[in-house]
């Protein structure tokens, strides 16, 4: 467990280009402690780990490996985890009990009135595909500058290499399912990872 937590802290730190000294100043944890932690040589208190999760802007669940068992393909409603990419204008839930070994990412999104995709400032493009199924409300989908209102039971399926975004232009919460491929929470090493585009920690 300590080795997993430490390796993921190191991964975040190096990907954000933060030195051990910088992280020590941000977290009030000593450089020696952080160095040993990254090598799996000591453990960390939950409150200190929570502090690091805030610094890196990731969910606490990022640091832990989920146990995969014969029932891992079933998720009960009360087991849903809030996605670390959720922001004040939306609530996003994982719909898969284990996402580390999956190629697709299914989510339930509740988008508050008058809000757009929290992770995007404008239309965005990246590799892969996205499928949307509207459960409640009217979702405005924007693909290549074309706006389309999606009503309950409407679906949309498009390549995310096209500039896109989705917006709630109504005064009611919109609920919809979205499935993305590839799973953008998994990095090239197969680790669960999410870097918020809205928060950068500079060197």
Secondary structure, 3 states (H helix, E strand, C coil): CHHHHHHHHHHHHHHCCCCHHHHHHHHCCCHHHHHHHHCCCCCCCHHHHHHHHHHHCCCHHHHCCCCCCCCCCCCCHHHCCECCCCCCCEEEEECCCCCCCCCEEEEEEEECCCCECCCCCCCECCCCEEEEEEEECCEEEEECCEEEEECCCCEEEEECCCCEEEECCCCCCEEEEEEEECCCCECCCCCECCCCCCCCCCC
